[in-house]
Amino acid sequence: MPPEGTADLLLHPVRLRIVQAFLGGRTLTTGELREALPDVPAATLYRQVATLAAHDVLRTVGERRVRGAVERTYRLHEAAASVDADAAASMSPEEHRRAFRTFVAQLLADFDGYLDAGGGDLGRDLGGYRQNAFHVTDDELTEFLTRFRALFAEYAALGPGPDRVRRLLTTVLLPSPDR
């Protein structure tokens, strides 16, 4: 299969939703993925899973026979599921705009899904959205990001548990226009 740009591969709306369904170390069969994304037609879902698997974004971690067919269990290969710094640097401003619009559209869809499922009490659900600002040098920002990633990795490694709720943490880090 010819190589596709990582951003183009990941920013297809259905493929982005598939990738997001696997976040948090989840392993899913295509049947479980269909339950998670019931509005996506089965043929589209299977085609996009195959595309992500062909590009090593999804990896097969198990197989079993079900009524004569092979059911695969997949896990996200997180290193392949992100746009690296070199690829981001080569993107045009218009490509960045398109990528960010796709990202924000999915974020809005996630929030709508939360509200539609009876959410809305962010205090009860320990959720929220806000914007903060802080002043740091490039070196201080690098240290902050290193420590933030380490802290996040520590909690992400806990995995599913009886009282653990899967939560989505979305970050956007931008220099302020008044640099």
Disulfide bonds with the S-S distance in Angstrom:
none
